Amino acid sequence: MAKNTWRVLYVVLWAAVIITVDVLFVRHHVGERLLLNVGMVLVFVVFYLTVLRRR
């Protein structure tokens, strides 16, 4: 049960970071916004697979 709680918190944090960066920095730049979102998703996935999945 604790692993599921950490996974849910990780996904919520992930969504909050992406939405915050979108709104604050790249609101009016469509191309840059897409590239930045894809990059952030890749960073979160790599971090999850290398660090959090081992627990």
C-alpha distance matrix in Angstrom:
0.0 3.8 5.5 5.3 6.5 8.9 10.1 10.9 12.6 14.4 15.7 16.8 18.6 20.1 21.5 22.8 24.6 26.2 27.4 28.8 30.7 32.0 33.3 34.7 36.3 36.9 37.4 40.8 40.5 39.2 39.6 38.2 35.3 34.3 34.7 32.8 29.8 29.8 30.1 27.2 24.9 26.1 25.5 21.9 21.3 23.1 21.2 17.8 19.2 20.9 18.8 15.1 14.8 16.0 13.0
3.8 0.0 3.8 5.4 5.0 6.4 8.7 10.0 10.7 12.3 14.4 15.4 16.5 18.3 20.2 21.1 22.5 24.5 25.9 26.9 28.7 30.4 31.7 32.7 34.3 35.2 35.9 39.4 39.1 38.0 38.4 36.7 33.9 33.2 33.3 31.1 28.4 28.6 28.4 25.4 23.5 24.6 23.5 19.9 19.8 21.3 18.9 15.9 17.7 18.9 16.2 12.7 13.2 14.1 10.8
5.5 3.8 0.0 3.8 5.4 5.2 6.2 8.7 9.9 10.5 12.5 14.3 15.3 16.4 18.5 20.0 21.1 22.7 24.5 25.7 27.1 28.7 30.4 31.5 32.7 33.3 34.2 37.6 37.0 35.8 35.8 34.2 31.6 30.6 30.6 28.6 25.9 25.7 25.5 22.7 20.6 21.4 20.5 17.0 16.5 17.9 15.9 12.6 14.1 15.6 13.3 9.6 9.6 11.0 8.3
5.3 5.4 3.8 0.0 3.8 5.4 5.0 6.2 8.6 9.7 10.6 12.3 14.2 15.1 16.6 18.3 20.0 21.3 22.7 24.2 25.9 27.1 28.7 30.2 31.5 31.9 32.5 35.8 35.4 34.0 34.3 33.0 30.1 29.0 29.5 27.6 24.6 24.5 24.9 22.1 19.7 21.0 20.6 16.9 16.4 18.5 16.8 13.4 15.1 17.3 15.5 11.7 11.5 13.8 11.6
6.5 5.0 5.4 3.8 0.0 3.8 5.4 5.2 6.2 8.5 10.0 10.6 12.2 14.1 15.5 16.5 18.3 20.2 21.2 22.4 24.4 25.9 27.0 28.3 30.0 30.8 31.2 34.7 34.6 33.6 34.2 32.6 29.6 29.0 29.5 27.2 24.4 24.9 25.1 21.9 20.0 21.7 20.8 17.0 17.3 19.5 17.3 14.3 16.7 18.5 16.1 12.4 13.4 15.5 12.9
8.9 6.4 5.2 5.4 3.8 0.0 3.8 5.5 5.1 6.0 8.7 9.8 10.4 12.0 14.2 15.2 16.3 18.3 19.9 20.8 22.4 24.2 25.7 26.6 28.0 28.9 29.8 33.2 32.9 32.0 32.3 30.4 27.7 27.2 27.2 24.8 22.3 22.7 22.4 19.2 17.6 19.0 17.6 14.0 14.6 16.3 13.7 11.0 13.8 15.1 12.5 9.0 10.6 12.7 10.4
10.1 8.7 6.2 5.0 5.4 3.8 0.0 3.8 5.4 5.0 6.3 8.6 9.8 10.4 12.4 14.2 15.3 16.6 18.4 19.9 21.3 22.6 24.4 25.8 26.9 27.3 28.1 31.4 30.8 29.6 29.8 28.3 25.5 24.5 24.8 22.7 19.9 20.0 20.1 17.1 15.0 16.4 15.8 12.0 12.0 14.3 12.5 9.3 11.8 14.1 12.3 8.8 9.6 12.6 11.1
10.9 10.0 8.7 6.2 5.2 5.5 3.8 0.0 3.8 5.4 5.2 6.2 8.6 9.7 10.7 12.3 14.3 15.6 16.6 18.2 20.2 21.2 22.6 24.2 25.8 26.2 26.5 29.9 29.8 28.6 29.2 27.9 24.7 24.0 24.8 22.7 19.6 20.2 20.8 17.6 15.6 17.8 17.3 13.5 14.0 16.8 15.1 12.3 15.1 17.4 15.7 12.3 13.3 16.3 14.8
12.6 10.7 9.9 8.6 6.2 5.1 5.4 3.8 0.0 3.8 5.5 5.1 6.1 8.4 9.9 10.4 12.2 14.3 15.4 16.2 18.3 19.9 21.0 22.2 23.9 24.8 25.3 28.9 28.9 28.1 28.9 27.1 24.0 23.9 24.4 21.8 19.1 20.2 20.3 16.7 15.5 17.7 16.5 12.9 14.3 16.7 14.3 12.2 15.6 17.2 15.0 12.0 14.0 16.6 14.9
14.4 12.3 10.5 9.7 8.5 6.0 5.0 5.4 3.8 0.0 3.8 5.5 5.1 6.0 8.6 9.8 10.6 12.3 14.3 15.3 16.6 18.3 20.1 21.1 22.2 22.9 23.9 27.3 26.9 26.0 26.4 24.5 21.7 21.3 21.5 18.9 16.4 17.1 16.9 13.5 12.1 14.1 12.8 9.1 10.6 12.9 10.6 8.7 12.3 14.0 12.1 9.4 11.6 14.5 13.5
15.7 14.4 12.5 10.6 10.0 8.7 6.3 5.2 5.5 3.8 0.0 3.8 5.4 4.9 6.2 8.5 9.9 10.7 12.3 14.1 15.5 16.5 18.4 20.0 21.1 21.3 21.9 25.2 24.8 23.6 24.2 22.7 19.6 19.0 19.7 17.5 14.4 15.2 15.8 12.6 10.7 13.3 12.9 9.3 10.4 13.5 12.2 10.2 13.3 15.7 14.6 12.1 13.5 16.9 16.3
16.8 15.4 14.3 12.3 10.6 9.8 8.6 6.2 5.1 5.5 3.8 0.0 3.8 5.4 5.2 6.1 8.7 10.1 10.6 12.1 14.3 15.4 16.5 18.1 19.9 20.5 20.6 24.2 24.3 23.5 24.5 23.0 19.7 19.7 20.7 18.2 15.3 16.9 17.5 14.0 12.8 15.9 15.2 11.8 13.6 16.6 15.0 13.4 16.8 18.9 17.3 14.8 16.7 19.8 18.8
18.6 16.5 15.3 14.2 12.2 10.4 9.8 8.6 6.1 5.1 5.4 3.8 0.0 3.8 5.5 5.1 6.2 8.7 10.0 10.4 12.2 14.2 15.4 16.3 17.8 18.9 19.7 23.3 23.3 22.9 23.7 21.6 18.6 19.0 19.5 16.5 14.2 16.0 15.8 12.0 11.8 14.6 13.1 10.0 12.7 15.1 13.0 12.3 16.0 17.4 15.6 13.7 16.3 19.1 18.3
20.1 18.3 16.4 15.1 14.1 12.0 10.4 9.7 8.4 6.0 4.9 5.4 3.8 0.0 3.8 5.5 5.4 6.4 8.7 10.1 10.9 12.4 14.5 15.7 16.5 17.0 18.0 21.4 20.9 20.1 20.6 18.7 15.8 15.7 16.1 13.4 10.8 12.3 12.3 8.7 8.1 11.0 10.1 7.1 9.8 12.5 11.1 10.7 14.1 15.8 14.9 13.4 15.5 18.7 18.5
21.5 20.2 18.5 16.6 15.5 14.2 12.4 10.7 9.9 8.6 6.2 5.2 5.5 3.8 0.0 3.8 5.5 5.2 6.1 8.5 10.1 10.6 12.3 14.2 15.5 15.6 15.8 19.3 19.2 18.3 19.4 17.9 14.5 14.6 15.9 13.4 10.4 12.5 13.4 10.1 9.4 13.0 12.9 10.3 12.5 15.6 14.7 14.0 17.2 19.3 18.6 16.9 18.7 22.0 21.8
22.8 21.1 20.0 18.3 16.5 15.2 14.2 12.3 10.4 9.8 8.5 6.1 5.1 5.5 3.8 0.0 3.8 5.5 5.3 6.0 8.5 9.9 10.6 12.0 13.9 14.9 15.1 18.8 19.2 19.0 20.4 18.5 15.2 16.2 17.4 14.4 12.0 14.8 15.2 11.6 12.0 15.4 14.5 12.2 15.1 17.7 16.3 16.1 19.6 21.1 19.9 18.4 20.7 23.7 23.2
24.6 22.5 21.1 20.0 18.3 16.3 15.3 14.3 12.2 10.6 9.9 8.7 6.2 5.4 5.5 3.8 0.0 3.8 5.6 5.2 6.1 8.5 10.1 10.6 11.7 12.9 14.0 17.6 17.5 17.7 18.6 16.1 13.3 14.5 15.0 11.6 10.0 12.8 12.4 8.8 10.2 13.2 11.8 10.3 13.6 15.7 14.3 15.0 18.3 19.5 18.5 17.6 20.2 23.0 22.9
26.2 24.5 22.7 21.3 20.2 18.3 16.6 15.6 14.3 12.3 10.7 10.1 8.7 6.4 5.2 5.5 3.8 0.0 3.8 5.5 5.3 6.1 8.7 10.1 10.6 10.7 11.7 15.0 14.7 14.3 15.2 13.2 10.0 10.9 11.8 8.9 6.7 9.8 10.2 7.2 8.3 11.7 11.4 10.3 13.1 15.5 15.1 15.6 18.6 20.2 19.8 19.1 21.1 24.2 24.5
27.4 25.9 24.5 22.7 21.2 19.9 18.4 16.6 15.4 14.3 12.3 10.6 10.0 8.7 6.1 5.3 5.6 3.8 0.0 3.8 5.5 5.0 6.2 8.6 10.1 10.2 10.0 13.6 14.2 14.0 15.8 14.2 10.7 12.1 13.9 11.3 9.1 12.6 13.6 10.9 11.7 15.3 15.2 13.9 16.6 19.2 18.6 18.9 22.0 23.7 23.2 22.1 24.1 27.3 27.3
28.8 26.9 25.7 24.2 22.4 20.8 19.9 18.2 16.2 15.3 14.1 12.1 10.4 10.1 8.5 6.0 5.2 5.5 3.8 0.0 3.8 5.4 5.3 6.0 8.3 9.8 10.0 13.8 14.7 15.4 17.2 14.9 11.9 14.1 15.4 12.2 11.1 14.7 14.8 11.9 13.7 16.9 16.0 15.0 18.2 20.4 19.3 20.0 23.3 24.5 23.6 22.8 25.3 28.2 28.0
30.7 28.7 27.1 25.9 24.4 22.4 21.3 20.2 18.3 16.6 15.5 14.3 12.2 10.9 10.1 8.5 6.1 5.3 5.5 3.8 0.0 3.8 5.5 5.3 5.6 7.1 8.6 12.1 12.1 13.1 14.4 11.6 9.1 11.7 12.3 8.9 8.8 12.4 12.1 9.8 12.3 15.1 14.2 14.1 17.3 19.0 18.3 19.7 22.7 23.6 23.2 22.9 25.3 28.1 28.4
32.0 30.4 28.7 27.1 25.9 24.2 22.6 21.2 19.9 18.3 16.5 15.4 14.2 12.4 10.6 9.9 8.5 6.1 5.0 5.4 3.8 0.0 3.8 5.7 5.8 5.2 5.6 9.1 9.5 10.0 11.9 9.9 6.8 9.5 11.2 8.6 8.0 11.8 12.5 10.9 12.8 15.8 15.8 15.7 18.4 20.6 20.4 21.5 24.2 25.6 25.5 25.0 27.1 30.2 30.6
33.3 31.7 30.4 28.7 27.0 25.7 24.4 22.6 21.0 20.1 18.4 16.5 15.4 14.5 12.3 10.6 10.1 8.7 6.2 5.3 5.5 3.8 0.0 3.8 6.0 6.5 5.3 9.0 10.7 11.9 14.5 12.7 9.8 12.8 14.7 12.3 11.8 15.6 16.2 14.4 16.3 19.4 19.1 18.8 21.7 23.8 23.4 24.3 27.2 28.6 28.1 27.5 29.7 32.8 32.8
34.7 32.7 31.5 30.2 28.3 26.6 25.8 24.2 22.2 21.1 20.0 18.1 16.3 15.7 14.2 12.0 10.6 10.1 8.6 6.0 5.3 5.7 3.8 0.0 3.8 6.5 6.7 10.0 11.5 13.6 15.6 13.2 11.1 14.5 15.6 12.7 13.1 16.9 16.7 14.9 17.4 20.2 19.3 19.3 22.6 24.2 23.5 24.9 27.9 28.8 28.1 27.9 30.4 33.2 33.2
36.3 34.3 32.7 31.5 30.0 28.0 26.9 25.8 23.9 22.2 21.1 19.9 17.8 16.5 15.5 13.9 11.7 10.6 10.1 8.3 5.6 5.8 6.0 3.8 0.0 3.8 6.0 8.5 8.9 11.4 12.8 10.0 8.7 12.4 13.0 10.3 11.7 15.1 14.7 13.6 16.5 18.8 18.1 18.8 21.9 23.2 22.9 24.7 27.4 28.1 27.9 28.1 30.5 33.2 33.7
36.9 35.2 33.3 31.9 30.8 28.9 27.3 26.2 24.8 22.9 21.3 20.5 18.9 17.0 15.6 14.9 12.9 10.7 10.2 9.8 7.1 5.2 6.5 6.5 3.8 0.0 3.8 5.7 5.3 7.6 9.3 7.0 5.5 9.3 10.5 8.6 10.0 13.3 13.5 13.2 15.7 18.0 18.0 18.9 21.5 23.1 23.3 24.9 27.3 28.4 28.6 28.7 30.8 33.7 34.4
37.4 35.9 34.2 32.5 31.2 29.8 28.1 26.5 25.3 23.9 21.9 20.6 19.7 18.0 15.8 15.1 14.0 11.7 10.0 10.0 8.6 5.6 5.3 6.7 6.0 3.8 0.0 3.8 5.9 7.6 10.5 9.5 7.3 10.7 12.9 11.5 11.8 15.2 16.2 15.6 17.5 20.3 20.6 21.0 23.5 25.5 25.7 26.8 29.4 30.8 30.9 30.6 32.5 35.6 36.2
40.8 39.4 37.6 35.8 34.7 33.2 31.4 29.9 28.9 27.3 25.2 24.2 23.3 21.4 19.3 18.8 17.6 15.0 13.6 13.8 12.1 9.1 9.0 10.0 8.5 5.7 3.8 0.0 3.8 6.2 9.3 9.1 8.2 11.3 13.4 12.9 13.8 16.7 17.9 18.0 19.9 22.3 22.9 23.7 25.9 27.8 28.4 29.7 31.9 33.4 33.8 33.6 35.4 38.5 39.3
40.5 39.1 37.0 35.4 34.6 32.9 30.8 29.8 28.9 26.9 24.8 24.3 23.3 20.9 19.2 19.2 17.5 14.7 14.2 14.7 12.1 9.5 10.7 11.5 8.9 5.3 5.9 3.8 0.0 3.8 5.8 5.6 5.8 8.7 10.2 10.4 11.9 14.3 15.3 16.0 18.0 19.9 20.8 22.1 24.1 25.6 26.6 28.1 30.0 31.3 32.1 32.3 33.9 36.9 38.0
39.2 38.0 35.8 34.0 33.6 32.0 29.6 28.6 28.1 26.0 23.6 23.5 22.9 20.1 18.3 19.0 17.7 14.3 14.0 15.4 13.1 10.0 11.9 13.6 11.4 7.6 7.6 6.2 3.8 0.0 3.8 5.6 5.0 6.3 8.8 9.9 10.6 12.5 14.3 15.3 16.6 18.5 20.0 21.2 22.6 24.5 25.8 27.0 28.7 30.4 31.4 31.4 32.6 35.8 37.1
39.6 38.4 35.8 34.3 34.2 32.3 29.8 29.2 28.9 26.4 24.2 24.5 23.7 20.6 19.4 20.4 18.6 15.2 15.8 17.2 14.4 11.9 14.5 15.6 12.8 9.3 10.5 9.3 5.8 3.8 0.0 3.8 5.4 5.3 6.4 8.6 10.1 11.0 12.5 14.4 15.7 16.9 18.6 20.3 21.5 22.9 24.6 26.0 27.3 28.9 30.3 30.6 31.7 34.8 36.3
38.2 36.7 34.2 33.0 32.6 30.4 28.3 27.9 27.1 24.5 22.7 23.0 21.6 18.7 17.9 18.5 16.1 13.2 14.2 14.9 11.6 9.9 12.7 13.2 10.0 7.0 9.5 9.1 5.6 5.6 3.8 0.0 3.8 5.5 5.2 6.0 8.5 9.9 10.4 12.1 14.2 15.3 16.3 18.2 19.9 21.0 22.3 24.1 25.7 26.8 28.0 28.6 30.0 32.9 34.4
35.3 33.9 31.6 30.1 29.6 27.7 25.5 24.7 24.0 21.7 19.6 19.7 18.6 15.8 14.5 15.2 13.3 10.0 10.7 11.9 9.1 6.8 9.8 11.1 8.7 5.5 7.3 8.2 5.8 5.0 5.4 3.8 0.0 3.8 5.5 5.2 6.1 8.6 9.8 10.5 12.2 14.2 15.3 16.4 18.3 20.0 21.0 22.4 24.3 25.7 26.6 26.7 28.2 31.3 32.4
34.3 33.2 30.6 29.0 29.0 27.2 24.5 24.0 23.9 21.3 19.0 19.7 19.0 15.7 14.6 16.2 14.5 10.9 12.1 14.1 11.7 9.5 12.8 14.5 12.4 9.3 10.7 11.3 8.7 6.3 5.3 5.5 3.8 0.0 3.8 5.5 5.2 6.2 8.6 10.0 10.7 12.4 14.3 15.5 16.6 18.4 20.1 21.1 22.6 24.4 25.7 25.7 26.7 29.9 31.4
34.7 33.3 30.6 29.5 29.5 27.2 24.8 24.8 24.4 21.5 19.7 20.7 19.5 16.1 15.9 17.4 15.0 11.8 13.9 15.4 12.3 11.2 14.7 15.6 13.0 10.5 12.9 13.4 10.2 8.8 6.4 5.2 5.5 3.8 0.0 3.8 5.5 5.2 6.1 8.6 10.0 10.6 12.3 14.4 15.4 16.6 18.4 20.0 21.1 22.5 24.0 24.6 25.6 28.6 30.3
32.8 31.1 28.6 27.6 27.2 24.8 22.7 22.7 21.8 18.9 17.5 18.2 16.5 13.4 13.4 14.4 11.6 8.9 11.3 12.2 8.9 8.6 12.3 12.7 10.3 8.6 11.5 12.9 10.4 9.9 8.6 6.0 5.2 5.5 3.8 0.0 3.8 5.5 5.0 6.1 8.6 9.8 10.5 12.3 14.2 15.3 16.4 18.2 19.9 21.0 22.1 22.6 24.1 27.0 28.4
29.8 28.4 25.9 24.6 24.4 22.3 19.9 19.6 19.1 16.4 14.4 15.3 14.2 10.8 10.4 12.0 10.0 6.7 9.1 11.1 8.8 8.0 11.8 13.1 11.7 10.0 11.8 13.8 11.9 10.6 10.1 8.5 6.1 5.2 5.5 3.8 0.0 3.8 5.4 5.1 6.2 8.6 9.9 10.6 12.2 14.3 15.4 16.4 18.3 20.0 20.9 20.8 22.1 25.3 26.5
29.8 28.6 25.7 24.5 24.9 22.7 20.0 20.2 20.2 17.1 15.2 16.9 16.0 12.3 12.5 14.8 12.8 9.8 12.6 14.7 12.4 11.8 15.6 16.9 15.1 13.3 15.2 16.7 14.3 12.5 11.0 9.9 8.6 6.2 5.2 5.5 3.8 0.0 3.8 5.5 5.2 6.2 8.7 10.0 10.6 12.3 14.3 15.3 16.5 18.3 19.8 20.1 20.8 23.9 25.6
30.1 28.4 25.5 24.9 25.1 22.4 20.1 20.8 20.3 16.9 15.8 17.5 15.8 12.3 13.4 15.2 12.4 10.2 13.6 14.8 12.1 12.5 16.2 16.7 14.7 13.5 16.2 17.9 15.3 14.3 12.5 10.4 9.8 8.6 6.1 5.0 5.4 3.8 0.0 3.8 5.5 5.1 6.3 8.7 9.9 10.6 12.3 14.2 15.4 16.5 18.0 18.8 19.9 22.7 24.5
27.2 25.4 22.7 22.1 21.9 19.2 17.1 17.6 16.7 13.5 12.6 14.0 12.0 8.7 10.1 11.6 8.8 7.2 10.9 11.9 9.8 10.9 14.4 14.9 13.6 13.2 15.6 18.0 16.0 15.3 14.4 12.1 10.5 10.0 8.6 6.1 5.1 5.5 3.8 0.0 3.8 5.4 5.1 6.2 8.6 9.9 10.5 12.2 14.2 15.4 16.1 16.5 18.1 21.0 22.3
24.9 23.5 20.6 19.7 20.0 17.6 15.0 15.6 15.5 12.1 10.7 12.8 11.8 8.1 9.4 12.0 10.2 8.3 11.7 13.7 12.3 12.8 16.3 17.4 16.5 15.7 17.5 19.9 18.0 16.6 15.7 14.2 12.2 10.7 10.0 8.6 6.2 5.2 5.5 3.8 0.0 3.8 5.4 5.2 6.1 8.6 9.9 10.5 12.2 14.2 15.2 15.1 16.1 19.3 20.7
26.1 24.6 21.4 21.0 21.7 19.0 16.4 17.8 17.7 14.1 13.3 15.9 14.6 11.0 13.0 15.4 13.2 11.7 15.3 16.9 15.1 15.8 19.4 20.2 18.8 18.0 20.3 22.3 19.9 18.5 16.9 15.3 14.2 12.4 10.6 9.8 8.6 6.2 5.1 5.4 3.8 0.0 3.8 5.5 5.1 6.1 8.5 9.8 10.5 12.1 13.9 14.6 15.2 18.0 20.1
25.5 23.5 20.5 20.6 20.8 17.6 15.8 17.3 16.5 12.8 12.9 15.2 13.1 10.1 12.9 14.5 11.8 11.4 15.2 16.0 14.2 15.8 19.1 19.3 18.1 18.0 20.6 22.9 20.8 20.0 18.6 16.3 15.3 14.3 12.3 10.5 9.9 8.7 6.3 5.1 5.4 3.8 0.0 3.8 5.5 5.2 6.1 8.5 10.0 10.6 11.8 12.8 14.3 16.7 18.5
21.9 19.9 17.0 16.9 17.0 14.0 12.0 13.5 12.9 9.1 9.3 11.8 10.0 7.1 10.3 12.2 10.3 10.3 13.9 15.0 14.1 15.7 18.8 19.3 18.8 18.9 21.0 23.7 22.1 21.2 20.3 18.2 16.4 15.5 14.4 12.3 10.6 10.0 8.7 6.2 5.2 5.5 3.8 0.0 3.8 5.5 5.1 6.1 8.6 10.0 10.4 10.4 12.0 14.9 16.1
21.3 19.8 16.5 16.4 17.3 14.6 12.0 14.0 14.3 10.6 10.4 13.6 12.7 9.8 12.5 15.1 13.6 13.1 16.6 18.2 17.3 18.4 21.7 22.6 21.9 21.5 23.5 25.9 24.1 22.6 21.5 19.9 18.3 16.6 15.4 14.2 12.2 10.6 9.9 8.6 6.1 5.1 5.5 3.8 0.0 3.8 5.4 5.0 6.1 8.5 10.0 9.9 10.3 13.4 15.2
23.1 21.3 17.9 18.5 19.5 16.3 14.3 16.8 16.7 12.9 13.5 16.6 15.1 12.5 15.6 17.7 15.7 15.5 19.2 20.4 19.0 20.6 23.8 24.2 23.2 23.1 25.5 27.8 25.6 24.5 22.9 21.0 20.0 18.4 16.6 15.3 14.3 12.3 10.6 9.9 8.6 6.1 5.2 5.5 3.8 0.0 3.8 5.4 5.2 6.0 8.3 9.6 10.1 12.4 14.8
21.2 18.9 15.9 16.8 17.3 13.7 12.5 15.1 14.3 10.6 12.2 15.0 13.0 11.1 14.7 16.3 14.3 15.1 18.6 19.3 18.3 20.4 23.4 23.5 22.9 23.3 25.7 28.4 26.6 25.8 24.6 22.3 21.0 20.1 18.4 16.4 15.4 14.3 12.3 10.5 9.9 8.5 6.1 5.1 5.4 3.8 0.0 3.8 5.5 5.3 5.7 7.1 8.9 10.8 12.6
17.8 15.9 12.6 13.4 14.3 11.0 9.3 12.3 12.2 8.7 10.2 13.4 12.3 10.7 14.0 16.1 15.0 15.6 18.9 20.0 19.7 21.5 24.3 24.9 24.7 24.9 26.8 29.7 28.1 27.0 26.0 24.1 22.4 21.1 20.0 18.2 16.4 15.3 14.2 12.2 10.5 9.8 8.5 6.1 5.0 5.4 3.8 0.0 3.8 5.6 5.6 4.9 5.9 8.9 10.4
19.2 17.7 14.1 15.1 16.7 13.8 11.8 15.1 15.6 12.3 13.3 16.8 16.0 14.1 17.2 19.6 18.3 18.6 22.0 23.3 22.7 24.2 27.2 27.9 27.4 27.3 29.4 31.9 30.0 28.7 27.3 25.7 24.3 22.6 21.1 19.9 18.3 16.5 15.4 14.2 12.2 10.5 10.0 8.6 6.1 5.2 5.5 3.8 0.0 3.8 6.0 6.3 5.3 7.8 10.4
20.9 18.9 15.6 17.3 18.5 15.1 14.1 17.4 17.2 14.0 15.7 18.9 17.4 15.8 19.3 21.1 19.5 20.2 23.7 24.5 23.6 25.6 28.6 28.8 28.1 28.4 30.8 33.4 31.3 30.4 28.9 26.8 25.7 24.4 22.5 21.0 20.0 18.3 16.5 15.4 14.2 12.1 10.6 10.0 8.5 6.0 5.3 5.6 3.8 0.0 3.8 6.4 6.5 7.1 10.1
18.8 16.2 13.3 15.5 16.1 12.5 12.3 15.7 15.0 12.1 14.6 17.3 15.6 14.9 18.6 19.9 18.5 19.8 23.2 23.6 23.2 25.5 28.1 28.1 27.9 28.6 30.9 33.8 32.1 31.4 30.3 28.0 26.6 25.7 24.0 22.1 20.9 19.8 18.0 16.1 15.2 13.9 11.8 10.4 10.0 8.3 5.7 5.6 6.0 3.8 0.0 3.8 5.8 6.0 7.7
15.1 12.7 9.6 11.7 12.4 9.0 8.8 12.3 12.0 9.4 12.1 14.8 13.7 13.4 16.9 18.4 17.6 19.1 22.1 22.8 22.9 25.0 27.5 27.9 28.1 28.7 30.6 33.6 32.3 31.4 30.6 28.6 26.7 25.7 24.6 22.6 20.8 20.1 18.8 16.5 15.1 14.6 12.8 10.4 9.9 9.6 7.1 4.9 6.3 6.4 3.8 0.0 3.8 5.5 5.8
14.8 13.2 9.6 11.5 13.4 10.6 9.6 13.3 14.0 11.6 13.5 16.7 16.3 15.5 18.7 20.7 20.2 21.1 24.1 25.3 25.3 27.1 29.7 30.4 30.5 30.8 32.5 35.4 33.9 32.6 31.7 30.0 28.2 26.7 25.6 24.1 22.1 20.8 19.9 18.1 16.1 15.2 14.3 12.0 10.3 10.1 8.9 5.9 5.3 6.5 5.8 3.8 0.0 3.8 5.5
16.0 14.1 11.0 13.8 15.5 12.7 12.6 16.3 16.6 14.5 16.9 19.8 19.1 18.7 22.0 23.7 23.0 24.2 27.3 28.2 28.1 30.2 32.8 33.2 33.2 33.7 35.6 38.5 36.9 35.8 34.8 32.9 31.3 29.9 28.6 27.0 25.3 23.9 22.7 21.0 19.3 18.0 16.7 14.9 13.4 12.4 10.8 8.9 7.8 7.1 6.0 5.5 3.8 0.0 3.8
13.0 10.8 8.3 11.6 12.9 10.4 11.1 14.8 14.9 13.5 16.3 18.8 18.3 18.5 21.8 23.2 22.9 24.5 27.3 28.0 28.4 30.6 32.8 33.2 33.7 34.4 36.2 39.3 38.0 37.1 36.3 34.4 32.4 31.4 30.3 28.4 26.5 25.6 24.5 22.3 20.7 20.1 18.5 16.1 15.2 14.8 12.6 10.4 10.4 10.1 7.7 5.8 5.5 3.8 0.0
